[in-house]
Amino acid sequence: MVLNWLLLFAASLFGSILTCICLLFFARPMIKRFVGVFTNILMKDPYAENIWEMVVALTRLDPKIVIENSLRATNGGVIERPFGTPRKFLNFDGLIFSPAQLATLPSHEDTQVVMQTVIGPKAKKPLTIDMPILIGAMAYGLGVSEKVRLAQAMGTAVVGTACNIGEGGFLPEERKRAKYMIVQYHSAKWGKNPEVLKQADAIEIHIGQGASAAAPARIPPETLQGEARDMLGLEPDETAVIPRKFEEINNPADLKNLVQKLRKMTGGIPIGIKIAAGNRLEEDLEIGIQAEVDFISIDGGQAGTKGSALIIQDDFGLPTIYALTRAVQYLNNRGVKDQISLLIGGGFSTPGHCLKALALGADAVFLGTAVLWAMTHSQVTKVIPFEPPTTLAWYSGKFSDEFDEEEAAYYLANFLTSYSEEMKVAVISLGKTNVHQVNTEDLVALDQVTSDVTKVPLAYEK
Protein backbone atom coordinates (compact mmCIF):
# COMPACT_ATOMS: atom_id res chain seq x y z
CA MET A 1 0.00 0.00 0.00
CA VAL A 2 2.77 2.42 0.97
CA LEU A 3 4.68 1.47 -2.21
CA ASN A 4 1.66 2.30 -4.33
CA TRP A 5 1.36 5.73 -2.69
CA LEU A 6 5.07 6.40 -3.27
CA LEU A 7 4.79 5.38 -6.93
CA LEU A 8 1.74 7.63 -7.35
CA PHE A 9 3.55 10.55 -5.72
CA ALA A 10 6.63 10.01 -7.90
CA ALA A 11 4.51 9.87 -11.06
CA SER A 12 2.67 13.08 -10.08
CA LEU A 13 5.93 14.85 -9.32
CA PHE A 14 7.45 13.69 -12.63
CA GLY A 15 4.36 14.83 -14.51
CA SER A 16 4.47 18.25 -12.88
CA ILE A 17 8.15 18.71 -13.70
CA LEU A 18 7.59 17.60 -17.30
CA THR A 19 4.69 20.06 -17.65
CA CYS A 20 6.82 22.93 -16.36
CA ILE A 21 9.65 22.04 -18.77
CA CYS A 22 7.24 21.99 -21.69
CA LEU A 23 5.72 25.31 -20.68
CA LEU A 24 9.15 26.89 -20.41
CA PHE A 25 10.19 25.39 -23.72
CA PHE A 26 7.17 26.70 -25.59
CA ALA A 27 6.57 29.85 -23.57
CA ARG A 28 10.06 31.23 -24.04
CA PRO A 29 9.80 31.66 -27.83
CA MET A 30 6.23 33.00 -27.48
CA ILE A 31 7.30 35.58 -24.92
CA LYS A 32 10.31 36.49 -27.02
CA ARG A 33 8.13 36.92 -30.10
CA PHE A 34 5.58 39.07 -28.23
CA VAL A 35 8.29 41.28 -26.71
CA GLY A 36 9.95 41.60 -30.11
CA VAL A 37 6.72 42.65 -31.84
CA PHE A 38 5.84 45.09 -29.03
CA THR A 39 9.35 46.59 -29.01
CA ASN A 40 9.26 46.95 -32.78
CA ILE A 41 5.99 48.86 -32.58
CA LEU A 42 7.31 50.98 -29.72
CA MET A 43 10.46 51.90 -31.67
CA LYS A 44 8.78 52.64 -35.01
CA ASP A 45 5.32 54.12 -34.42
CA PRO A 46 5.13 57.92 -34.73
CA TYR A 47 4.90 59.66 -31.36
CA ALA A 48 1.29 60.70 -31.93
CA GLU A 49 0.35 57.01 -32.36
CA ASN A 50 2.86 55.51 -29.95
CA ILE A 51 1.65 54.03 -26.64
CA TRP A 52 4.79 55.51 -25.07
CA GLU A 53 3.01 58.86 -25.27
CA MET A 54 0.99 57.68 -22.23
CA VAL A 55 4.20 57.30 -20.23
CA VAL A 56 5.39 60.76 -21.25
CA ALA A 57 2.01 62.33 -20.51
CA LEU A 58 1.80 60.71 -17.06
CA THR A 59 5.34 61.86 -16.31
CA ARG A 60 4.33 65.41 -17.15
CA LEU A 61 0.94 65.20 -15.42
CA ASP A 62 0.26 63.40 -12.14
CA PRO A 63 -1.78 60.20 -12.76
CA LYS A 64 -4.09 61.32 -9.93
CA ILE A 65 -4.91 64.46 -11.92
CA VAL A 66 -5.55 62.44 -15.08
CA ILE A 67 -8.01 60.14 -13.28
CA GLU A 68 -9.77 62.95 -11.45
CA ASN A 69 -10.15 65.01 -14.64
CA SER A 70 -11.55 61.91 -16.33
CA LEU A 71 -14.10 61.58 -13.52
CA ARG A 72 -15.04 65.24 -14.01
CA ALA A 73 -15.49 64.60 -17.73
CA THR A 74 -17.69 61.60 -16.93
CA ASN A 75 -20.25 63.20 -14.63
CA GLY A 76 -20.03 66.92 -15.37
CA GLY A 77 -20.46 67.85 -11.71
CA VAL A 78 -18.64 68.10 -8.40
CA ILE A 79 -16.64 64.95 -7.69
CA GLU A 80 -15.91 63.91 -4.13
CA ARG A 81 -12.90 62.09 -2.71
CA PRO A 82 -12.84 60.17 0.59
CA PHE A 83 -10.05 60.39 3.19
CA GLY A 84 -8.97 63.95 2.41
CA THR A 85 -6.24 65.47 0.29
CA PRO A 86 -3.15 63.57 -0.91
CA ARG A 87 -1.32 66.88 -1.09
CA LYS A 88 1.92 66.95 0.90
CA PHE A 89 1.92 69.77 3.45
CA LEU A 90 4.59 70.66 5.96
CA ASN A 91 4.06 68.26 8.86
CA PHE A 92 5.67 67.08 12.07
CA ASP A 93 8.51 65.17 10.37
CA GLY A 94 10.64 68.32 10.52
CA LEU A 95 10.77 67.99 14.31
CA ILE A 96 12.76 65.47 16.32
CA PHE A 97 12.89 64.71 20.05
CA SER A 98 16.11 65.24 21.98
CA PRO A 99 16.73 62.17 24.20
CA ALA A 100 17.54 62.45 27.89
CA GLN A 101 20.95 60.94 28.76
CA LEU A 102 23.38 62.75 31.10
CA ALA A 103 22.55 66.45 31.04
CA THR A 104 18.95 65.33 31.57
CA LEU A 105 18.52 61.85 32.98
CA PRO A 106 15.86 59.53 31.59
CA SER A 107 13.10 58.37 33.91
CA HIS A 108 13.27 54.98 35.59
CA GLU A 109 12.15 52.13 33.38
CA ASP A 110 9.39 51.23 35.84
CA THR A 111 7.95 54.74 35.83
CA GLN A 112 4.17 54.75 35.59
CA VAL A 113 3.65 57.44 32.98
CA VAL A 114 0.53 59.54 33.52
CA MET A 115 -1.56 59.72 30.34
CA GLN A 116 -4.79 61.00 31.86
CA THR A 117 -6.16 64.03 30.03
CA VAL A 118 -8.78 66.55 31.13
CA ILE A 119 -10.95 68.29 28.54
CA GLY A 120 -12.64 71.43 29.80
CA PRO A 121 -10.84 71.85 33.15
CA LYS A 122 -13.01 74.83 34.10
CA ALA A 123 -16.28 73.07 33.29
CA LYS A 124 -18.56 71.96 36.10
CA LYS A 125 -18.22 68.38 34.82
CA PRO A 126 -14.86 68.10 33.01
CA LEU A 127 -14.34 65.17 30.65
CA THR A 128 -11.42 63.08 31.91
CA ILE A 129 -10.09 60.42 29.53
CA ASP A 130 -7.31 57.88 30.01
CA MET A 131 -5.14 59.01 27.10
CA PRO A 132 -4.66 62.22 25.08
CA ILE A 133 -6.06 60.58 21.93
CA LEU A 134 -9.70 60.66 20.85
CA ILE A 135 -11.67 59.49 17.84
CA GLY A 136 -12.67 62.25 15.44
CA ALA A 137 -16.28 62.77 14.38
CA MET A 138 -17.79 60.16 12.05
CA ALA A 139 -21.48 60.44 11.25
CA TYR A 140 -23.83 57.47 11.17
CA GLY A 141 -25.75 57.39 7.90
CA LEU A 142 -24.11 60.45 6.37
CA GLY A 143 -20.77 58.69 6.58
CA VAL A 144 -20.18 55.38 8.28
CA SER A 145 -22.42 52.42 9.04
CA GLU A 146 -24.03 51.49 12.36
CA LYS A 147 -21.51 48.67 12.76
CA VAL A 148 -18.60 51.09 12.50
CA ARG A 149 -20.12 53.38 15.10
CA LEU A 150 -20.74 50.50 17.51
CA ALA A 151 -17.19 49.25 16.99
CA GLN A 152 -15.83 52.70 17.82
CA ALA A 153 -17.94 52.85 20.96
CA MET A 154 -16.70 49.44 22.14
CA GLY A 155 -13.07 50.00 21.18
CA THR A 156 -12.80 53.41 22.85
CA ALA A 157 -14.55 52.11 25.98
CA VAL A 158 -11.87 49.46 26.45
CA VAL A 159 -9.07 52.06 26.56
CA GLY A 160 -11.03 54.80 28.30
CA THR A 161 -11.21 57.47 25.64
CA ALA A 162 -14.02 59.20 23.75
CA CYS A 163 -15.74 58.73 20.41
CA ASN A 164 -17.62 61.46 18.53
CA ILE A 165 -20.95 60.88 16.76
CA GLY A 166 -20.48 63.69 14.24
CA GLU A 167 -23.41 65.15 12.31
CA GLY A 168 -25.36 61.94 11.81
CA GLY A 169 -28.01 60.11 13.77
CA PHE A 170 -27.75 59.19 17.44
CA LEU A 171 -27.66 55.45 18.16
CA PRO A 172 -28.92 54.52 21.66
CA GLU A 173 -26.98 51.24 21.45
CA GLU A 174 -23.79 53.20 20.83
CA ARG A 175 -24.40 55.28 23.94
CA LYS A 176 -24.77 52.07 25.96
CA ARG A 177 -21.46 50.71 24.71
CA ALA A 178 -19.39 53.89 24.82
CA LYS A 179 -17.68 54.99 28.00
CA TYR A 180 -17.30 58.58 26.86
CA MET A 181 -19.19 60.17 23.99
CA ILE A 182 -18.89 63.59 22.38
CA VAL A 183 -22.07 64.74 20.64
CA GLN A 184 -21.89 67.33 17.89
CA TYR A 185 -24.34 70.21 17.75
CA HIS A 186 -24.52 71.19 14.09
CA SER A 187 -26.41 73.33 11.59
CA ALA A 188 -28.69 70.65 10.13
CA LYS A 189 -32.32 70.35 11.19
CA TRP A 190 -31.80 67.06 13.03
CA GLY A 191 -29.75 66.25 16.15
CA LYS A 192 -31.12 69.03 18.37
CA ASN A 193 -33.12 66.78 20.70
CA PRO A 194 -32.40 67.81 24.33
CA GLU A 195 -32.77 64.18 25.45
CA VAL A 196 -29.89 63.23 23.16
CA LEU A 197 -27.73 66.21 24.10
CA LYS A 198 -28.16 65.42 27.80
CA GLN A 199 -26.55 62.00 27.22
CA ALA A 200 -23.29 63.55 26.01
CA ASP A 201 -20.05 63.73 28.01
CA ALA A 202 -19.13 66.84 25.99
CA ILE A 203 -20.78 68.81 23.19
CA GLU A 204 -18.86 70.06 20.19
CA ILE A 205 -20.52 72.86 18.19
CA HIS A 206 -19.60 72.04 14.60
CA ILE A 207 -18.65 75.27 12.82
CA GLY A 208 -16.33 73.79 10.18
CA GLN A 209 -13.88 70.99 9.48
CA GLY A 210 -10.61 70.61 7.64
CA ALA A 211 -11.57 68.54 4.62
CA SER A 212 -14.81 70.38 3.88
CA ALA A 213 -14.16 73.81 5.46
CA ALA A 214 -17.56 75.45 5.93
CA ALA A 215 -18.97 74.26 2.61
CA PRO A 216 -22.59 73.04 2.71
CA ALA A 217 -23.18 69.32 2.29
CA ARG A 218 -25.94 67.65 0.28
CA ILE A 219 -26.60 63.92 0.54
CA PRO A 220 -29.02 62.72 -2.15
CA PRO A 221 -31.77 60.20 -1.32
CA GLU A 222 -30.18 57.41 -3.37
CA THR A 223 -27.12 57.32 -1.10
CA LEU A 224 -29.05 57.65 2.16
CA GLN A 225 -31.74 55.03 2.52
CA GLY A 226 -33.13 52.88 5.31
CA GLU A 227 -32.97 53.37 9.06
CA ALA A 228 -30.56 56.31 9.03
CA ARG A 229 -32.88 58.25 6.74
CA ASP A 230 -35.83 57.68 9.05
CA MET A 231 -33.72 58.65 12.06
CA LEU A 232 -32.92 62.02 10.50
CA GLY A 233 -36.59 62.67 9.82
CA LEU A 234 -36.23 63.01 6.05
CA GLU A 235 -39.02 62.63 3.51
CA PRO A 236 -38.67 59.76 0.97
CA ASP A 237 -37.31 62.00 -1.82
CA GLU A 238 -35.70 64.68 0.36
CA THR A 239 -32.02 65.53 0.06
CA ALA A 240 -30.24 65.73 3.41
CA VAL A 241 -28.77 69.23 3.66
CA ILE A 242 -26.18 70.53 6.12
CA PRO A 243 -26.14 74.28 5.44
CA ARG A 244 -23.10 75.05 7.67
CA LYS A 245 -24.45 78.46 8.67
CA PHE A 246 -26.36 78.20 11.93
CA GLU A 247 -29.74 79.88 12.01
CA GLU A 248 -29.10 80.82 15.65
CA ILE A 249 -25.62 82.27 15.07
CA ASN A 250 -25.58 85.58 13.21
CA ASN A 251 -22.98 87.41 15.31
CA PRO A 252 -20.36 86.53 17.96
CA ALA A 253 -22.77 87.20 20.82
CA ASP A 254 -25.11 84.51 19.47
CA LEU A 255 -22.40 81.87 19.90
CA LYS A 256 -22.06 82.79 23.56
CA ASN A 257 -25.83 82.48 24.01
CA LEU A 258 -25.75 79.01 22.40
CA VAL A 259 -22.85 77.88 24.60
CA GLN A 260 -24.68 79.03 27.72
CA LYS A 261 -27.90 77.36 26.58
CA LEU A 262 -26.16 74.02 26.01
CA ARG A 263 -24.21 74.27 29.25
CA LYS A 264 -27.37 74.88 31.24
CA MET A 265 -29.28 72.14 29.40
CA THR A 266 -26.60 69.51 30.02
CA GLY A 267 -25.71 70.37 33.60
CA GLY A 268 -22.21 71.73 33.05
CA ILE A 269 -20.43 69.28 30.74
CA PRO A 270 -17.69 70.80 28.51
CA ILE A 271 -19.05 72.81 25.57
CA GLY A 272 -16.65 73.45 22.72
CA ILE A 273 -16.42 74.42 19.07
CA LYS A 274 -14.89 72.69 16.09
CA ILE A 275 -13.40 74.86 13.36
CA ALA A 276 -11.38 74.48 10.20
CA ALA A 277 -8.01 76.21 10.24
CA GLY A 278 -8.13 79.43 8.21
CA ASN A 279 -5.88 82.46 8.04
CA ARG A 280 -8.28 84.39 10.29
CA LEU A 281 -7.69 81.73 12.93
CA GLU A 282 -6.94 84.17 15.73
CA GLU A 283 -10.20 86.04 15.09
CA ASP A 284 -12.11 82.75 15.19
CA LEU A 285 -10.36 81.81 18.41
CA GLU A 286 -11.20 85.15 19.98
CA ILE A 287 -14.90 84.64 19.26
CA GLY A 288 -14.61 81.24 20.97
CA ILE A 289 -12.89 82.82 23.95
CA GLN A 290 -15.57 85.50 24.22
CA ALA A 291 -18.22 82.76 24.05
CA GLU A 292 -16.56 81.14 27.09
CA VAL A 293 -16.14 77.72 25.47
CA ASP A 294 -14.46 74.93 27.42
CA PHE A 295 -12.52 73.50 24.49
CA ILE A 296 -11.63 74.26 20.89
CA SER A 297 -11.13 71.53 18.27
CA ILE A 298 -9.12 72.61 15.23
CA ASP A 299 -9.09 70.58 12.03
CA GLY A 300 -6.01 71.14 9.88
CA GLY A 301 -5.84 71.00 6.09
CA GLN A 302 -4.78 67.32 6.06
CA ALA A 303 -8.02 66.19 7.70
CA GLY A 304 -10.16 63.45 6.18
CA THR A 305 -13.85 63.15 5.45
CA LYS A 306 -16.37 60.73 3.99
CA GLY A 307 -16.36 62.85 0.86
CA SER A 308 -16.08 66.48 -0.21
CA ALA A 309 -15.22 68.54 -3.28
CA LEU A 310 -11.60 68.17 -4.34
CA ILE A 311 -11.11 71.94 -4.55
CA ILE A 312 -12.03 72.22 -0.86
CA GLN A 313 -9.73 69.36 0.17
CA ASP A 314 -6.73 70.48 -1.89
CA ASP A 315 -6.94 74.27 -1.84
CA PHE A 316 -8.54 75.31 1.47
CA GLY A 317 -7.28 75.35 5.03
CA LEU A 318 -3.97 75.78 6.84
CA PRO A 319 -1.70 72.77 7.36
CA THR A 320 -2.21 71.27 10.82
CA ILE A 321 1.18 72.25 12.21
CA TYR A 322 0.64 75.90 11.21
CA ALA A 323 -2.79 75.95 12.82
CA LEU A 324 -1.59 74.32 16.04
CA THR A 325 1.34 76.64 16.66
CA ARG A 326 -0.67 79.76 15.88
CA ALA A 327 -3.51 78.63 18.14
CA VAL A 328 -1.20 77.83 21.06
CA GLN A 329 0.57 81.18 20.73
CA TYR A 330 -2.73 83.08 20.66
CA LEU A 331 -4.28 81.26 23.61
CA ASN A 332 -1.08 81.82 25.60
CA ASN A 333 -1.04 85.52 24.72
CA ARG A 334 -4.65 85.80 25.84
CA GLY A 335 -3.84 84.03 29.10
CA VAL A 336 -6.47 81.30 28.63
CA LYS A 337 -4.36 78.33 27.57
CA ASP A 338 -4.85 76.60 30.94
CA GLN A 339 -8.59 77.27 30.89
CA ILE A 340 -9.58 76.22 27.37
CA SER A 341 -8.51 72.77 26.17
CA LEU A 342 -7.04 72.68 22.67
CA LEU A 343 -7.75 69.62 20.55
CA ILE A 344 -6.05 69.16 17.17
CA GLY A 345 -6.64 66.82 14.24
CA GLY A 346 -5.81 66.46 10.58
CA GLY A 347 -3.33 64.00 9.10
CA PHE A 348 -2.09 62.32 12.30
CA SER A 349 -0.95 58.78 11.59
CA THR A 350 1.85 57.93 14.05
CA PRO A 351 2.33 58.11 17.84
CA GLY A 352 5.36 60.34 17.24
CA HIS A 353 3.29 62.94 15.40
CA CYS A 354 0.72 62.90 18.22
CA LEU A 355 3.36 63.40 20.90
CA LYS A 356 4.97 66.23 18.93
CA ALA A 357 1.57 67.94 18.76
CA LEU A 358 1.26 67.63 22.55
CA ALA A 359 4.77 69.01 22.96
CA LEU A 360 3.80 72.03 20.85
CA GLY A 361 0.86 72.72 23.16
CA ALA A 362 -2.13 70.60 22.18
CA ASP A 363 -4.03 68.99 25.05
CA ALA A 364 -5.27 66.07 22.95
CA VAL A 365 -5.23 64.76 19.39
CA PHE A 366 -8.18 63.32 17.50
CA LEU A 367 -7.71 60.68 14.79
CA GLY A 368 -9.92 59.78 11.85
CA THR A 369 -8.54 58.10 8.73
CA ALA A 370 -5.90 56.15 10.65
CA VAL A 371 -8.66 54.78 12.90
CA LEU A 372 -10.70 53.51 9.96
CA TRP A 373 -7.69 51.71 8.53
CA ALA A 374 -6.96 50.13 11.91
CA MET A 375 -10.56 48.99 12.29
CA THR A 376 -10.88 47.45 8.85
CA HIS A 377 -7.47 45.79 9.34
CA SER A 378 -7.55 42.32 7.74
CA GLN A 379 -11.24 42.69 6.92
CA VAL A 380 -10.16 44.50 3.75
CA THR A 381 -9.54 41.05 2.24
CA LYS A 382 -13.33 40.77 1.98
CA VAL A 383 -13.37 43.42 -0.75
CA ILE A 384 -9.94 43.93 -2.30
CA PRO A 385 -8.68 43.86 -5.02
CA PHE A 386 -11.94 44.66 -6.80
CA GLU A 387 -13.43 47.13 -4.29
CA PRO A 388 -11.88 49.69 -1.90
CA PRO A 389 -12.13 49.32 1.91
CA THR A 390 -14.66 52.16 2.01
CA THR A 391 -17.30 49.72 0.70
CA LEU A 392 -17.02 47.97 4.09
CA ALA A 393 -17.18 51.05 6.30
CA TRP A 394 -19.53 53.48 4.57
CA TYR A 395 -23.24 53.37 5.36
CA SER A 396 -23.99 53.08 1.64
CA GLY A 397 -21.10 50.67 1.00
CA LYS A 398 -21.85 47.52 -1.02
CA PHE A 399 -20.31 45.27 1.63
CA SER A 400 -21.21 47.13 4.83
CA ASP A 401 -23.16 44.07 6.04
CA GLU A 402 -19.92 42.05 6.00
CA PHE A 403 -18.17 44.40 8.44
CA ASP A 404 -17.54 42.61 11.75
CA GLU A 405 -17.91 45.16 14.56
CA GLU A 406 -16.56 42.88 17.31
CA GLU A 407 -13.36 42.26 15.35
CA ALA A 408 -13.08 45.95 14.47
CA ALA A 409 -13.51 46.98 18.13
CA TYR A 410 -10.74 44.57 19.15
CA TYR A 411 -8.31 45.97 16.59
CA LEU A 412 -9.26 49.55 17.44
CA ALA A 413 -8.55 48.98 21.13
CA ASN A 414 -5.20 47.41 20.25
CA PHE A 415 -4.39 50.30 17.91
CA LEU A 416 -5.11 52.96 20.53
CA THR A 417 -3.30 50.99 23.25
CA SER A 418 -0.24 50.70 21.02
CA TYR A 419 -0.23 54.47 20.42
CA SER A 420 -0.45 55.09 24.15
CA GLU A 421 2.29 52.59 25.03
CA GLU A 422 4.70 53.99 22.44
CA MET A 423 4.12 57.50 23.73
CA LYS A 424 4.85 56.27 27.28
CA VAL A 425 8.21 54.91 26.13
CA ALA A 426 9.00 58.28 24.58
CA VAL A 427 8.01 60.17 27.74
CA ILE A 428 10.39 58.02 29.82
CA SER A 429 13.14 58.59 27.24
CA LEU A 430 12.67 62.33 27.69
CA GLY A 431 13.08 62.08 31.47
CA LYS A 432 9.42 62.86 32.18
CA THR A 433 6.67 61.11 34.12
CA ASN A 434 3.58 62.73 32.60
CA VAL A 435 2.76 63.00 28.90
CA HIS A 436 1.67 66.60 29.43
CA GLN A 437 5.12 67.52 30.75
CA VAL A 438 6.54 67.09 27.24
CA ASN A 439 7.09 70.53 25.68
CA THR A 440 8.99 72.45 23.02
CA GLU A 441 12.23 72.20 25.03
CA ASP A 442 12.23 68.48 24.21
CA LEU A 443 12.20 69.21 20.45
CA VAL A 444 14.62 70.47 17.83
CA ALA A 445 13.83 71.40 14.24
CA LEU A 446 15.59 69.85 11.26
CA ASP A 447 14.91 72.64 8.78
CA GLN A 448 14.50 76.39 8.75
CA VAL A 449 10.83 76.43 7.71
CA THR A 450 9.75 74.08 10.49
CA SER A 451 11.77 76.12 12.97
CA ASP A 452 10.18 79.36 11.82
CA VAL A 453 6.66 77.90 12.00
CA THR A 454 6.98 76.21 15.40
CA LYS A 455 9.52 78.53 17.05
CA VAL A 456 11.54 75.39 17.90
CA PRO A 457 15.35 75.94 17.63
CA LEU A 458 17.29 74.38 14.79
CA ALA A 459 19.22 71.21 15.54
CA TYR A 460 22.35 72.46 13.81
CA GLU A 461 22.55 75.66 15.85
CA LYS A 462 23.29 76.14 19.54
FILUMBA-799335 format. One record per residue (C-alpha): residue in three letters; x negated, y, z. Coordinates in steps of 0.5 Angstrom, whole numbers, plus 500, padded with zeros to 3 digits. Example, Ala and Ser with C-alpha at 12.3 -4.5 7.8 and 13.67 -1.06 7.14 Angstrom:
ALA475491516;SER473498514;
***
This chain:
MET500500500;VAL494505502;LEU491503496;ASN497505491;TRP497511495;LEU490513493;LEU490511486;LEU497515485;PHE493521489;ALA487520484;ALA491520478;SER495526480;LEU488530481;PHE485527475;GLY491530471;SER491537474;ILE484537473;LEU485535465;THR491540465;CYS486546467;ILE481544462;CYS486544457;LEU489551459;LEU482554459;PHE480551453;PHE486553449;ALA487560453;ARG480562452;PRO480563444;MET488566445;ILE485571450;LYS479573446;ARG484574440;PHE489578444;VAL483583447;GLY480583440;VAL487585436;PHE488590442;THR481593442;ASN481594434;ILE488598435;LEU485602441;MET479604437;LYS482605430;ASP489608431;PRO490616431;TYR490619437;ALA497621436;GLU499614435;ASN494611440;ILE497608447;TRP490611450;GLU494618449;MET498615456;VAL492615460;VAL489622458;ALA496625459;LEU496621466;THR489624467;ARG491631466;LEU498630469;ASP499627476;PRO504620474;LYS508623480;ILE510629476;VAL511625470;ILE516620473;GLU520626477;ASN520630471;SER523624467;LEU528623473;ARG530630472;ALA531629465;THR535623466;ASN541626471;GLY540634469;GLY541636477;VAL537636483;ILE533630485;GLU532628492;ARG526624495;PRO526620501;PHE520621506;GLY518628505;THR512631501;PRO506627498;ARG503634498;LYS496634502;PHE496640507;LEU491641512;ASN492637518;PHE489634524;ASP483630521;GLY479637521;LEU478636529;ILE474631533;PHE474629540;SER468630544;PRO467624548;ALA465625556;GLN458622558;LEU453625562;ALA455633562;THR462631563;LEU463624566;PRO468619563;SER474617568;HIS473610571;GLU476604567;ASP481602572;THR484609572;GLN492610571;VAL493615566;VAL499619567;MET503619561;GLN510622564;THR512628560;VAL518633562;ILE522637557;GLY525643560;PRO522644566;LYS526650568;ALA533646567;LYS537644572;LYS536637570;PRO530636566;LEU529630561;THR523626564;ILE520621559;ASP515616560;MET510618554;PRO509624550;ILE512621544;LEU519621542;ILE523619536;GLY525624531;ALA533626529;MET536620524;ALA543621523;TYR548615522;GLY552615516;LEU548621513;GLY542617513;VAL540611517;SER545605518;GLU548603525;LYS543597526;VAL537602525;ARG540607530;LEU541601535;ALA534599534;GLN532605536;ALA536606542;MET533599544;GLY526600542;THR526607546;ALA529604552;VAL524599553;VAL518604553;GLY522610557;THR522615551;ALA528618547;CYS531617541;ASN535623537;ILE542622534;GLY541627528;GLU547630525;GLY551624524;GLY556620528;PHE556618535;LEU555611536;PRO558609543;GLU554602543;GLU548606542;ARG549611548;LYS550604552;ARG543601549;ALA539608550;LYS535610556;TYR535617554;MET538620548;ILE538627545;VAL544629541;GLN544635536;TYR549640536;HIS549642528;SER553647523;ALA557641520;LYS565641522;TRP564634526;GLY559633532;LYS562638537;ASN566634541;PRO565636549;GLU566628551;VAL560626546;LEU555632548;LYS556631556;GLN553624554;ALA547627552;ASP540627556;ALA538634552;ILE542638546;GLU538640540;ILE541646536;HIS539644529;ILE537651526;GLY533648520;GLN528642519;GLY521641515;ALA523637509;SER530641508;ALA528648511;ALA535651512;ALA538649505;PRO545646505;ALA546639505;ARG552635501;ILE553628501;PRO558625496;PRO564620497;GLU560615493;THR554615498;LEU558615504;GLN563610505;GLY566606511;GLU566607518;ALA561613518;ARG566617513;ASP572615518;MET567617524;LEU566624521;GLY573625520;LEU572626512;GLU578625507;PRO577620502;ASP575624496;GLU571629501;THR564631500;ALA560631507;VAL558638507;ILE552641512;PRO552649511;ARG546650515;LYS549657517;PHE553656524;GLU559660524;GLU558662531;ILE551665530;ASN551671526;ASN546675531;PRO541673536;ALA546674542;ASP550669539;LEU545664540;LYS544666547;ASN552665548;LEU552658545;VAL546656549;GLN549658555;LYS556655553;LEU552648552;ARG548649558;LYS555650562;MET559644559;THR553639560;GLY551641567;GLY544643566;ILE541639561;PRO535642557;ILE538646551;GLY533647545;ILE533649538;LYS530645532;ILE527650527;ALA523649520;ALA516652520;GLY516659516;ASN512665516;ARG517669521;LEU515663526;GLU514668531;GLU520672530;ASP524665530;LEU521664537;GLU522670540;ILE530669539;GLY529662542;ILE526666548;GLN531671548;ALA536666548;GLU533662554;VAL532655551;ASP529650555;PHE525647549;ILE523649542;SER522643537;ILE518645530;ASP518641524;GLY512642520;GLY512642512;GLN510635512;ALA516632515;GLY520627512;THR528626511;LYS533621508;GLY533626502;SER532633500;ALA530637493;LEU523636491;ILE522644491;ILE524644498;GLN519639500;ASP513641496;ASP514649496;PHE517651503;GLY515651510;LEU508652514;PRO503646515;THR504643522;ILE498645524;TYR499652522;ALA506652526;LEU503649532;THR497653533;ARG501660532;ALA507657536;VAL502656542;GLN499662541;TYR505666541;LEU509663547;ASN502664551;ASN502671549;ARG509672552;GLY508668558;VAL513663557;LYS509657555;ASP510653562;GLN517655562;ILE519652555;SER517646552;LEU514645545;LEU516639541;ILE512638534;GLY513634528;GLY512633521;GLY507628518;PHE504625525;SER502618523;THR496616528;PRO495616536;GLY489621534;HIS493626531;CYS499626536;LEU493627542;LYS490632538;ALA497636538;LEU497635545;ALA490638546;LEU492644542;GLY498645546;ALA504641544;ASP508638550;ALA511632546;VAL510630539;PHE516627535;LEU515621530;GLY520620524;THR517616517;ALA512612521;VAL517610526;LEU521607520;TRP515603517;ALA514600524;MET521598525;THR522595518;HIS515592519;SER515585515;GLN522585514;VAL520589508;THR519582504;LYS527582504;VAL527587498;ILE520588495;PRO517588490;PHE524589486;GLU527594491;PRO524599496;PRO524599504;THR529604504;THR535599501;LEU534596508;ALA534602513;TRP539607509;TYR546607511;SER548606503;GLY542601502;LYS544595498;PHE541591503;SER542594510;ASP546588512;GLU540584512;PHE536589517;ASP535585523;GLU536590529;GLU533586535;GLU527585531;ALA526592529;ALA527594536;TYR521589538;TYR517592533;LEU519599535;ALA517598542;ASN510595540;PHE509601536;LEU510606541;THR507602546;SER500601542;TYR500609541;SER501610548;GLU495605550;GLU491608545;MET492615547;LYS490613555;VAL484610552;ALA482617549;VAL484620555;ILE479616560;SER474617554;LEU475625555;GLY474624563;LYS481626564;THR487622568;ASN493625565;VAL494626558;HIS497633559;GLN490635562;VAL487634554;ASN486641551;THR482645546;GLU476644550;ASP476637548;LEU476638541;VAL471641536;ALA472643528;LEU469640523;ASP470645518;GLN471653517;VAL478653515;THR481648521;SER476652526;ASP480659524;VAL487656524;THR486652531;LYS481657534;VAL477651536;PRO469652535;LEU465649530;ALA462642531;TYR455645528;GLU455651532;LYS453652539;
***
